[in-house]
């Protein structure tokens, strides 16, 4: 099964603070443009070899560069 590694880095020193496998993004959402939440995004993903062993995760983030959220 193919998967992607997602890494999260600390802004100040670029040290990796988290890493996890992503097989499938099930849901993705971002904040409404022009609102206080426009720099926020979230996604739900799963990974695992079999459905019985799958791990489902939800991640929510706030980005210092609101324009980057759409990428």
N, C-alpha and C positions, 0 to 999 in steps of 0.2 A: 504494500500500500504506500502511495506517495504522500509525503507530508512536507511542510515548510517549518523551519525553525523561526520563531518570533523572539527577538531579543529586545529588552527594554533597558535603556541607559539613563543614568543620572545626568541631569542637565549640566551641573556645575563642573564635574570632572570626567564625564563620559565613561564612568565605570559601569559595567553591566550589572544590573540589579536583579534581573529575572530573565529566564529563558524557558520556552515551552514549545512543544510540538503542536502544529495545527494541521489536521487532515482536511477539515471542511469548516468554512465560516457559514453558520446557519442563519445568523441575523446580524445586520449592521445598521447602526443609527448614528446620526450626528445632530448637534444642536442647530436650532433655527438661526439662519443668518440675521445679523442685527440684534440678536438677543444676548443676554448674559451667558448663555450656554453655547454660543457659536464656536467656541474653542474646545468643545467637548465632543467625544465620540465613544462609542461602545460597540462591542461585538460579542457574540456567543459562538463558541467553537467546540468541536469534538475531536478526539483522537483516540486511537485504540485499534487493535488488530481485528476484533470481532465486536458486534453490537453488545454482547453480554459483558465485554471488558471495557467498553467505551467510557471515556471520562469527558464530561461536559463542563465547560467553564464559561463564565461571563466576566468580561473585562471592561472597565470604564476608565477613561482618561481625560485629562484637561491638558491641552497643548498650549505652549507659550506663543506659538505662531498660528493664529486662527486660520490663515490661508492654507496651512499644511493639512488641515483636517480633511479637506476634500480630496487629497492625494492618497 
